[in-house]
Amino acid sequence: MRAARLSDTLTIIDDELRTNEIFYSMSLLNQVQWKSGTILTLLTLLALGCQQTLPPIEPSPFQGVTLQISSPPALVQLVREQSRAWASRHQATVEVRPSPHAEQPNATADVWIVPPASVPQWAAAGQLVSVPEPLRERGSSYNWPGLLPLYREQLLIWDKQPVALPLVGESPVCVYRSDWFEDAKLRKKFRDWSSQRNQGGELRPPTSWEEFASLAEFFRDQHPSGQPRPSLPPLPADEAALDRLFYQVAAPYARRGIRLDEERGVNPLADIFAFYYDLKTGAPRLATPGFVAALHLLVRLQACRPQGSSSQPEKHFLDGESALTIADASILMEAQKRPQLRDRVGVTTVPGSTTYFTFNGEEKSLIEGINRVPYLGGAGWLAVVPTSSRAQAAAWDLLADLTGPTRSLLIAQEPRYGGGPTREEQLRRDRWDSFDLDFRRASALKEAINRAVLQHGIRNPVICLRIPDQARHRTILDAGLRRVLLDKADPRTTLEEVTRAWADLDLKRSSGTLLTDYRISLGLSRE
């Protein structure tokens, strides 16, 4: 029936053209409901003299294919919505199935959506298909060079081979109650309070973790409610979230940021890249002074939190209880929905540190400025195609659409999923309307995310631990952190215990494997 209707329409158009009523025939064209690609075929026919029959339309090579995607529950709706266009265009089916455990995707799925840190466990075992070469070719519409360096040079790569594509980026920021910071009475109280502690200074957003802790202590003692109350959200119950928080604090203490304009070859490789492990010996470094200092700071912050932990720590801030916190940009959209918080939340970059520790453990104080070393890869989502996929070509074609320049921009503009960029052009955009912020706050948000993931100005931001068995290492660290923060264990002693547990775990590997994997995870050569 559809073919008959299309034939009748062409006959009408041809008759009208023969009587030179061109404008009327074009009007009829606009009234036809075209399927994708059909209008181009019709216009070509008109240019050739409007033949009476249509050539057969080439069927998609993926027509009738059913793709199964294993997705974390939080992204199921996003993937379903954004894959509809591809499915319609190819007359294929995309089934999105939630996987409750992000690091244990459905083994029978054609596409896995997983955290960046978990990719190496499958890549090292040869269970992932490499990204097709056409997507990486210069001049390709996918624009591989347009991906953020964080992805194209590190998180998507294992042993020099690209094995993943970025679906959702990360957007770490520091948010604070701007109405409290601007309150005249609170500003005076802060001056008096800080003078009594021989600190001095004005009430302003933090630039260092030391300032962050002081602000948390001030708002705990001088809470706007009139009574001392927790000024920070509770400790996150999620293992990965606590892991990320610890490393966000530890990064500027345990590593000096090497500026891009510093002369290459002057700094030893250990000073540039060593963090979790010693690059020469393969020994864990979690008990070194930088990490110990970071955990001591977290102990200070813990005294400003409610007791226990929470699966939704950001709720404390959104309920109007917290003075400040570290979160992803999506919290701003949620805050704007709350009448008591609307246009009352400020945003700035994640703090750095006024001191840092060298590789040898020597403490250094900065005369001026802040040692800012972003911790990246602890959030966001990557898409991979397992070797067990029965429709690998279709899977990569779908992922090229989802993570390509056009659709990835739509995803990055959606705050519900973090608002994190995956491409440089997404950071250069002028419009951030989806966060519902005024111009000043939108500009501050853009600047904060930009400085975290791209324009941080250093060569050595800290990347999440990416060795194949990182999950077991994280579990050991998580248990140690909770002993310190919830049960008041000693920070140094506990980190020494964690270090020994890591070393014991690493001994179970074959000789030299750990160090090789660690170097590969950093993008270095095997030797």
C-alpha positions as a printed NumPy array, in Angstrom:
array([[  0.   ,   0.   ,   0.   ],
       [  2.836,   2.351,   0.862],
       [  4.478,   1.68 ,  -2.512],
       [  1.202,   2.394,  -4.305],
       [  0.755,   5.665,  -2.466],
       [  4.305,   6.678,  -3.31 ],
       [  3.745,   5.809,  -6.984],
       [  0.52 ,   7.847,  -7.049],
       [  2.305,  10.803,  -5.509],
       [  5.049,  10.66 ,  -8.15 ],
       [  2.456,  10.54 , -10.92 ],
       [  0.78 ,  13.657,  -9.55 ],
       [  4.114,  15.453,  -9.291],
       [  5.018,  14.46 , -12.848],
       [  1.702,  15.715, -14.227],
       [  2.09 ,  19.026, -12.473],
       [  5.618,  19.468, -13.756],
       [  4.436,  18.85 , -17.308],
       [  1.992,  21.728, -16.944],
       [  4.762,  23.9  , -15.442],
       [  2.985,  24.208, -12.073],
       [  6.264,  23.683, -10.239],
       [  5.418,  25.479,  -7.018],
       [  2.273,  23.476,  -6.559],
       [  4.142,  20.18 ,  -7.007],
       [  6.737,  21.21 ,  -4.416],
       [  3.873,  21.922,  -2.043],
       [  2.689,  18.383,  -2.51 ],
       [  6.202,  17.135,  -1.76 ],
       [  6.163,  18.878,   1.599],
       [  2.942,  17.078,   2.537],
       [  4.345,  13.586,   2.076],
       [  5.627,  11.785,   5.185],
       [  9.067,  10.711,   4.092],
       [ 11.137,   7.998,   5.622],
       [ 14.821,   8.672,   6.233],
       [ 16.7  ,   8.888,   2.944],
       [ 13.606,   8.822,   0.684],
       [ 13.423,  12.583,   0.132],
       [ 16.973,  12.601,  -1.256],
       [ 16.015,   9.871,  -3.721],
       [ 12.906,  11.773,  -4.863],
       [ 14.776,  15.018,  -5.397],
       [ 17.342,  13.155,  -7.476],
       [ 14.538,  11.72 ,  -9.623],
       [ 13.019,  15.16 , -10.131],
       [ 16.351,  16.494, -11.308],
       [ 16.625,  13.636, -13.8  ],
       [ 13.217,  14.298, -15.31 ],
       [ 11.025,  12.648, -12.72 ],
       [ 11.081,   8.997, -13.77 ],
       [  7.999,   6.934, -13.034],
       [  9.677,   4.212, -10.893],
       [ 11.979,   4.339,  -7.896],
       [ 15.224,   2.372,  -7.742],
       [ 15.317,  -0.011,  -4.77 ],
       [ 16.66 ,   1.554,  -1.599],
       [ 19.798,  -0.147,  -0.34 ],
       [ 18.916,  -1.982,   2.873],
       [ 21.052,  -1.282,   5.909],
       [ 23.612,  -3.984,   6.642],
       [ 22.252,  -3.941,  10.204],
       [ 18.595,  -4.296,   9.233],
       [ 16.921,  -6.819,  11.549],
       [ 19.872,  -6.915,  13.957],
       [ 19.12 ,  -6.977,  17.685],
       [ 21.765,  -5.366,  19.888],
       [ 21.833,  -6.029,  23.61 ],
       [ 23.429,  -3.398,  25.854],
       [ 24.43 ,  -3.983,  29.455],
       [ 24.069,  -0.667,  31.271],
       [ 24.267,   0.592,  34.851],
       [ 20.725,   1.364,  36.065],
       [ 21.368,   5.122,  36.147],
       [ 22.059,   5.189,  32.39 ],
       [ 19.341,   2.866,  31.083],
       [ 16.984,   5.701,  30.142],
       [ 19.773,   7.716,  28.521],
       [ 20.92 ,   4.832,  26.341],
       [ 17.384,   3.921,  25.335],
       [ 16.536,   7.485,  24.36 ],
       [ 19.74 ,   8.203,  22.48 ],
       [ 19.851,   4.906,  20.557],
       [ 16.338,   5.212,  19.096],
       [ 17.476,   7.249,  16.11 ],
       [ 20.121,   4.681,  15.173],
       [ 17.676,   1.808,  15.583],
       [ 15.074,   3.545,  13.405],
       [ 17.586,   4.45 ,  10.718],
       [ 18.819,   0.877,  10.407],
       [ 15.511,  -0.85 ,  11.179],
       [ 17.305,  -2.629,  14.016],
       [ 16.426,  -3.301,  17.643],
       [ 18.357,  -2.057,  20.68 ],
       [ 17.628,  -3.734,  23.992],
       [ 19.051,  -2.047,  27.095],
       [ 19.3  ,  -4.217,  30.164],
       [ 20.296,  -2.869,  33.594],
       [ 23.315,  -4.425,  35.26 ],
       [ 23.122,  -3.807,  39.041],
       [ 26.888,  -4.226,  39.419],
       [ 28.691,  -1.82 ,  37.072],
       [ 31.85 ,  -3.914,  37.006],
       [ 29.968,  -7.155,  36.257],
       [ 28.155,  -6.533,  32.948],
       [ 25.842,  -9.032,  31.332],
       [ 28.195, -11.501,  29.658],
       [ 25.807, -12.119,  26.725],
       [ 25.399,  -8.426,  25.817],
       [ 26.912,  -6.95 ,  22.656],
       [ 27.905,  -3.686,  24.362],
       [ 29.047,  -3.096,  27.93 ],
       [ 28.875,   0.301,  29.628],
       [ 31.414,   0.291,  32.431],
       [ 33.483,   2.619,  34.664],
       [ 36.876,   3.695,  33.252],
       [ 38.835,   1.885,  35.966],
       [ 37.327,  -1.503,  35.103],
       [ 38.226,  -1.592,  31.397],
       [ 41.765,  -3.033,  31.877],
       [ 40.513,  -6.199,  33.581],
       [ 38.917,  -7.31 ,  30.298],
       [ 41.385,  -5.663,  27.955],
       [ 44.371,  -7.379,  29.571],
       [ 42.561, -10.72 ,  29.241],
       [ 41.963, -10.143,  25.512],
       [ 38.181,  -9.98 ,  25.955],
       [ 37.597,  -6.624,  24.244],
       [ 37.438,  -5.762,  20.539],
       [ 39.692,  -2.874,  19.483],
       [ 38.057,   0.324,  18.232],
       [ 37.79 ,   0.056,  14.4  ],
       [ 40.517,   1.897,  12.523],
       [ 38.078,   4.005,  10.384],
       [ 36.859,   5.771,  13.529],
       [ 40.421,   6.843,  14.311],
       [ 41.474,   7.934,  10.837],
       [ 42.309,  11.574,  10.291],
       [ 39.395,  13.31 ,   8.627],
       [ 36.855,  10.772,   9.858],
       [ 33.457,  12.226,  10.755],
       [ 33.904,  10.677,  14.189],
       [ 36.731,  13.175,  14.848],
       [ 38.908,  11.084,  17.147],
       [ 41.352,  14.017,  17.703],
       [ 38.435,  16.037,  19.087],
       [ 38.131,  13.767,  22.121],
       [ 39.56 ,  15.139,  25.348],
       [ 43.212,  14.068,  25.805],
       [ 42.117,  12.302,  28.995],
       [ 40.216,   9.824,  26.818],
       [ 42.095,   9.527,  23.546],
       [ 45.494,   9.198,  25.262],
       [ 44.671,   7.279,  28.448],
       [ 41.247,   6.054,  29.55 ],
       [ 40.312,   4.507,  26.183],
       [ 43.695,   2.846,  25.696],
       [ 45.212,  -0.373,  26.951],
       [ 48.676,  -1.434,  25.841],
       [ 48.653,   1.112,  22.997],
       [ 45.316,  -0.18 ,  21.647],
       [ 42.039,   1.833,  21.806],
       [ 39.434,  -0.522,  23.254],
       [ 36.649,   1.828,  24.405],
       [ 34.671,   4.942,  23.514],
       [ 33.533,   7.622,  26.005],
       [ 29.789,   7.78 ,  26.64 ],
       [ 29.493,  10.057,  29.694],
       [ 32.213,  12.349,  31.015],
       [ 32.904,  13.584,  34.524],
       [ 32.395,  17.052,  35.979],
       [ 33.981,  17.372,  39.445],
       [ 33.275,  20.706,  41.136],
       [ 33.159,  22.278,  44.575],
       [ 29.743,  23.755,  45.417],
       [ 28.908,  25.997,  48.343],
       [ 26.06 ,  28.04 ,  49.809],
       [ 26.772,  31.408,  48.213],
       [ 24.03 ,  33.075,  50.28 ],
       [ 25.827,  32.018,  53.491],
       [ 29.197,  33.177,  52.151],
       [ 27.716,  36.575,  51.256],
       [ 25.831,  37.094,  54.526],
       [ 27.259,  40.148,  56.355],
       [ 26.776,  38.696,  59.833],
       [ 28.426,  35.407,  58.924],
       [ 31.304,  37.241,  57.252],
       [ 31.955,  39.173,  60.463],
       [ 31.716,  36.015,  62.547],
       [ 34.228,  34.339,  60.266],
       [ 36.726,  37.174,  60.643],
       [ 36.455,  36.931,  64.423],
       [ 36.535,  33.142,  64.422],
       [ 39.564,  32.894,  62.126],
       [ 41.441,  35.602,  64.047],
       [ 41.057,  33.601,  67.243],
       [ 42.697,  30.687,  65.426],
       [ 45.495,  32.96 ,  64.082],
       [ 44.309,  32.375,  60.525],
       [ 42.733,  35.658,  59.479],
       [ 41.128,  36.109,  56.089],
       [ 37.709,  36.661,  54.606],
       [ 34.813,  34.285,  54.078],
       [ 35.302,  33.14 ,  50.482],
       [ 35.178,  29.943,  48.407],
       [ 38.083,  27.582,  49.126],
       [ 41.102,  27.307,  46.862],
       [ 42.927,  24.694,  48.977],
       [ 41.905,  21.676,  51.016],
       [ 43.219,  23.46 ,  54.085],
       [ 40.751,  26.298,  53.455],
       [ 37.992,  23.781,  52.714],
       [ 38.53 ,  22.142,  56.11 ],
       [ 38.592,  25.5  ,  57.927],
       [ 35.338,  26.566,  56.266],
       [ 33.71 ,  23.268,  57.201],
       [ 34.798,  23.741,  60.818],
       [ 33.548,  27.329,  60.887],
       [ 30.087,  26.484,  59.535],
       [ 29.898,  23.515,  61.925],
       [ 30.562,  25.823,  64.877],
       [ 28.632,  28.825,  63.524],
       [ 25.864,  27.062,  61.594],
       [ 23.176,  29.479,  60.326],
       [ 20.592,  27.417,  62.194],
       [ 21.982,  28.923,  65.397],
       [ 23.241,  25.612,  66.799],
       [ 26.441,  23.643,  66.019],
       [ 25.526,  21.18 ,  63.283],
       [ 27.25 ,  19.098,  60.578],
       [ 28.352,  21.372,  57.762],
       [ 29.297,  18.635,  55.279],
       [ 27.331,  15.716,  53.819],
       [ 27.877,  12.275,  55.371],
       [ 30.588,   9.947,  54.178],
       [ 29.563,   8.117,  50.976],
       [ 28.564,   4.494,  51.506],
       [ 29.528,   3.612,  47.946],
       [ 32.999,   2.108,  47.716],
       [ 33.932,   3.818,  44.453],
       [ 32.71 ,   7.192,  45.745],
       [ 34.883,   7.025,  48.878],
       [ 37.829,   5.884,  46.771],
       [ 37.354,   8.921,  44.534],
       [ 37.057,  11.338,  47.455],
       [ 40.278,  10.073,  49.044],
       [ 42.25 ,  10.419,  45.815],
       [ 40.79 ,  13.854,  45.085],
       [ 42.293,  15.012,  48.372],
       [ 45.502,  12.995,  48.04 ],
       [ 46.366,  14.05 ,  44.483],
       [ 47.793,  17.513,  45.297],
       [ 49.486,  16.273,  48.497],
       [ 51.219,  13.231,  47.   ],
       [ 52.167,  14.679,  43.601],
       [ 53.511,  18.005,  42.414],
       [ 51.798,  19.27 ,  39.301],
       [ 54.402,  19.573,  36.524],
       [ 53.507,  22.64 ,  34.465],
       [ 53.278,  22.324,  30.712],
       [ 55.934,  25.01 ,  30.257],
       [ 58.49 ,  23.308,  32.503],
       [ 61.522,  22.011,  30.667],
       [ 61.157,  18.343,  29.773],
       [ 63.763,  15.925,  31.083],
       [ 64.468,  17.952,  34.219],
       [ 62.049,  16.051,  36.466],
       [ 62.569,  12.325,  37.092],
       [ 59.872,  10.052,  35.714],
       [ 58.944,   9.081,  39.275],
       [ 58.109,  12.687,  40.174],
       [ 55.906,  13.017,  37.112],
       [ 53.985,   9.733,  37.148],
       [ 54.537,   7.715,  40.326],
       [ 51.511,   7.796,  42.592],
       [ 49.938,   4.489,  43.62 ],
       [ 53.165,   2.553,  43.003],
       [ 56.916,   3.092,  42.778],
       [ 57.772,   2.938,  39.08 ],
       [ 61.125,   1.24 ,  39.766],
       [ 60.288,  -1.326,  42.428],
       [ 56.529,  -1.794,  42.038],
       [ 56.037,  -1.186,  45.775],
       [ 52.723,   0.436,  46.841],
       [ 53.099,   4.059,  48.026],
       [ 49.896,   4.532,  50.048],
       [ 51.772,   4.842,  53.345],
       [ 54.012,   7.68 ,  52.108],
       [ 53.624,  11.153,  53.694],
       [ 51.406,  12.659,  50.982],
       [ 48.694,  10.026,  51.409],
       [ 48.973,  10.148,  55.196],
       [ 48.512,  13.946,  55.121],
       [ 45.445,  13.528,  52.903],
       [ 43.88 ,  11.04 ,  55.3  ],
       [ 44.562,  13.347,  58.247],
       [ 42.67 ,  16.078,  56.399],
       [ 39.765,  13.696,  55.804],
       [ 39.72 ,  13.061,  59.558],
       [ 39.268,  16.824,  60.065],
       [ 36.423,  16.799,  57.576],
       [ 34.834,  13.767,  59.21 ],
       [ 34.365,  15.811,  62.379],
       [ 32.101,  18.088,  60.309],
       [ 29.932,  15.283,  58.918],
       [ 26.901,  13.463,  60.332],
       [ 27.684,  10.086,  61.899],
       [ 27.775,   7.023,  59.71 ],
       [ 27.605,   6.955,  55.933],
       [ 24.927,   7.433,  53.292],
       [ 24.101,   6.025,  49.873],
       [ 22.963,   9.537,  48.903],
       [ 25.328,  11.946,  50.66 ],
       [ 24.449,  14.809,  48.302],
       [ 20.913,  14.823,  49.757],
       [ 22.275,  16.525,  52.892],
       [ 23.416,  19.447,  50.761],
       [ 20.226,  19.541,  48.703],
       [ 18.154,  19.583,  51.881],
       [ 19.88 ,  22.832,  52.822],
       [ 22.   ,  21.444,  55.674],
       [ 25.524,  21.554,  54.218],
       [ 27.684,  24.611,  53.67 ],
       [ 29.817,  23.099,  50.912],
       [ 30.753,  19.803,  49.298],
       [ 32.564,  18.142,  46.411],
       [ 30.194,  16.734,  43.795],
       [ 29.518,  16.437,  40.084],
       [ 27.873,  19.321,  38.227],
       [ 24.487,  17.575,  38.164],
       [ 23.961,  18.664,  41.77 ],
       [ 23.519,  22.245,  40.534],
       [ 20.477,  21.381,  38.453],
       [ 18.958,  19.575,  41.422],
       [ 19.711,  22.542,  43.689],
       [ 17.954,  24.904,  41.276],
       [ 14.776,  22.83 ,  41.671],
       [ 14.73 ,  23.505,  45.426],
       [ 13.143,  26.878,  46.31 ],
       [ 15.406,  27.289,  49.347],
       [ 18.523,  26.762,  47.184],
       [ 17.605,  28.362,  43.876],
       [ 20.303,  30.9  ,  42.892],
       [ 21.895,  30.377,  46.291],
       [ 24.58 ,  27.859,  45.33 ],
       [ 28.003,  28.877,  44.055],
       [ 30.491,  26.725,  42.161],
       [ 34.273,  26.691,  41.988],
       [ 37.085,  24.282,  41.162],
       [ 37.994,  21.293,  43.324],
       [ 40.614,  22.521,  45.821],
       [ 44.36 ,  22.007,  45.61 ],
       [ 46.976,  22.196,  48.344],
       [ 49.406,  24.757,  49.748],
       [ 51.913,  21.962,  50.477],
       [ 52.96 ,  18.772,  48.758],
       [ 55.366,  15.904,  49.372],
       [ 58.131,  14.893,  46.992],
       [ 58.607,  11.324,  45.833],
       [ 61.147,  10.916,  48.657],
       [ 58.666,  12.199,  51.254],
       [ 60.047,  15.712,  51.735],
       [ 57.376,  18.292,  52.523],
       [ 57.376,  21.41 ,  50.344],
       [ 55.379,  24.577,  50.941],
       [ 54.41 ,  26.829,  48.072],
       [ 55.445,  30.453,  48.492],
       [ 52.471,  31.478,  46.408],
       [ 49.756,  29.774,  44.437],
       [ 48.132,  26.378,  44.857],
       [ 49.339,  22.945,  43.819],
       [ 46.346,  21.807,  41.76 ],
       [ 46.469,  18.22 ,  40.577],
       [ 43.095,  16.936,  39.321],
       [ 42.105,  13.349,  39.974],
       [ 40.367,  12.023,  36.854],
       [ 38.732,   8.803,  35.706],
       [ 36.997,   8.086,  39.007],
       [ 33.628,   8.874,  37.408],
       [ 32.027,   8.801,  33.976],
       [ 31.241,   5.807,  31.744],
       [ 32.922,   4.099,  28.8  ],
       [ 31.42 ,   1.756,  26.214],
       [ 33.201,  -1.403,  25.065],
       [ 32.428,  -4.278,  22.724],
       [ 33.327,  -7.728,  24.129],
       [ 34.788, -10.373,  21.847],
       [ 31.727, -12.496,  22.69 ],
       [ 29.439, -10.022,  20.894],
       [ 27.555, -11.62 ,  18.01 ],
       [ 27.049,  -8.288,  16.221],
       [ 30.362,  -6.454,  16.58 ],
       [ 30.064,  -4.299,  13.457],
       [ 26.59 ,  -3.113,  14.425],
       [ 27.748,  -2.496,  18.001],
       [ 30.584,  -0.22 ,  16.883],
       [ 28.29 ,   1.587,  14.441],
       [ 25.838,   2.32 ,  17.256],
       [ 28.633,   3.474,  19.578],
       [ 30.07 ,   5.713,  16.881],
       [ 26.674,   7.408,  16.736],
       [ 26.212,   7.637,  20.524],
       [ 29.71 ,   8.997,  21.204],
       [ 30.232,  10.959,  17.99 ],
       [ 30.358,  14.782,  17.841],
       [ 26.604,  15.39 ,  17.478],
       [ 24.965,  13.006,  19.917],
       [ 27.705,  13.247,  22.547],
       [ 27.01 ,  16.987,  22.727],
       [ 23.361,  16.241,  23.558],
       [ 24.49 ,  13.844,  26.293],
       [ 26.989,  16.332,  27.732],
       [ 24.278,  18.985,  27.9  ],
       [ 22.045,  16.739,  30.002],
       [ 22.768,  17.414,  33.697],
       [ 20.874,  14.321,  34.866],
       [ 23.841,  12.243,  33.766],
       [ 26.553,  14.44 ,  35.221],
       [ 27.008,  17.091,  32.549],
       [ 30.541,  15.861,  31.929],
       [ 32.302,  16.575,  28.61 ],
       [ 34.049,  13.986,  26.468],
       [ 35.139,  16.331,  23.653],
       [ 36.944,  19.664,  23.616],
       [ 34.196,  21.408,  21.646],
       [ 31.731,  20.624,  24.432],
       [ 33.765,  22.802,  26.782],
       [ 33.917,  25.686,  24.321],
       [ 30.148,  25.975,  23.949],
       [ 28.633,  29.232,  25.197],
       [ 25.241,  27.891,  26.208],
       [ 24.869,  25.941,  29.472],
       [ 21.126,  26.558,  29.704],
       [ 20.255,  23.005,  30.715],
       [ 21.645,  23.666,  34.212],
       [ 19.145,  26.531,  34.652],
       [ 21.842,  28.844,  36.045],
       [ 22.262,  32.576,  35.704],
       [ 25.138,  33.879,  33.588],
       [ 27.571,  34.266,  36.492],
       [ 27.062,  30.773,  37.834],
       [ 27.049,  29.208,  34.37 ],
       [ 30.388,  30.882,  33.607],
       [ 31.835,  29.656,  36.903],
       [ 30.631,  26.121,  36.153],
       [ 32.2  ,  26.149,  32.695],
       [ 35.488,  27.397,  34.146],
       [ 35.535,  24.824,  36.953],
       [ 34.926,  21.838,  34.654],
       [ 37.354,  23.172,  32.068],
       [ 40.149,  23.509,  34.618],
       [ 39.502,  20.015,  35.925],
       [ 39.436,  18.009,  32.697],
       [ 41.33 ,  20.065,  30.117],
       [ 42.868,  23.437,  30.936],
       [ 44.51 ,  22.373,  34.203],
       [ 47.889,  23.464,  32.841],
       [ 49.903,  20.437,  34.006],
       [ 51.312,  17.336,  32.353],
       [ 50.558,  14.89 ,  35.143],
       [ 47.035,  14.893,  36.554],
       [ 46.338,  11.752,  38.572],
       [ 44.405,   9.105,  36.636],
       [ 42.377,   6.469,  38.474],
       [ 44.089,   3.175,  39.259],
       [ 43.659,   1.11 ,  36.084],
       [ 45.437,  -2.183,  36.734],
       [ 43.373,  -5.302,  35.9  ],
       [ 42.558,  -6.185,  39.53 ],
       [ 42.022,  -2.63 ,  40.753],
       [ 38.631,  -3.562,  42.256],
       [ 40.235,  -5.808,  44.893],
       [ 42.801,  -3.111,  45.711],
       [ 39.984,  -0.579,  46.075],
       [ 38.076,  -2.847,  48.467],
       [ 41.126,  -3.139,  50.716],
       [ 41.63 ,   0.64 ,  50.709],
       [ 37.935,   1.307,  51.332],
       [ 37.946,  -0.902,  54.428],
       [ 41.013,   0.905,  55.759],
       [ 39.557,   4.361,  55.161],
       [ 36.357,   3.454,  57.003],
       [ 38.346,   2.123,  59.967],
       [ 40.02 ,   5.514,  60.243],
       [ 37.035,   7.764,  59.516],
       [ 34.279,   5.833,  61.277],
       [ 36.145,   3.817,  63.921],
       [ 38.925,   6.349,  64.641],
       [ 41.871,   4.096,  63.736],
       [ 45.27 ,   5.745,  63.31 ],
       [ 45.755,   7.085,  59.735],
       [ 49.437,   6.217,  59.322],
       [ 49.172,   2.756,  60.866],
       [ 46.095,   1.946,  58.803],
       [ 47.687,   3.018,  55.524],
       [ 50.708,   0.874,  56.364],
       [ 48.334,  -2.075,  56.812],
       [ 46.653,  -1.276,  53.477],
       [ 50.068,  -1.1  ,  51.811],
       [ 51.032,  -4.535,  53.124],
       [ 47.691,  -5.974,  51.977],
       [ 48.215,  -4.511,  48.496],
       [ 51.735,  -5.949,  48.367],
       [ 50.454,  -9.395,  49.403],
       [ 47.806,  -9.227,  46.706],
       [ 50.397,  -8.204,  44.124],
       [ 52.689, -11.123,  45.066],
       [ 50.057, -13.498,  43.711],
       [ 50.803, -12.205,  40.227],
       [ 53.567, -13.649,  38.081],
       [ 56.923, -11.899,  38.439],
       [ 56.975,  -8.401,  36.966],
       [ 53.313,  -8.411,  35.896],
       [ 52.215,  -5.724,  38.339],
       [ 54.863,  -3.235,  37.291],
       [ 54.207,  -3.922,  33.605],
       [ 50.471,  -3.431,  34.047],
       [ 51.019,  -0.247,  36.04 ],
       [ 53.271,   1.228,  33.377],
       [ 50.78 ,   0.274,  30.656],
       [ 47.98 ,   1.918,  32.649],
       [ 49.943,   5.179,  32.615],
       [ 50.541,   5.014,  28.866],
       [ 54.246,   4.23 ,  29.306],
       [ 56.298,   1.52 ,  27.619],
       [ 56.378,  -1.919,  29.204],
       [ 60.017,  -1.57 ,  30.264]])
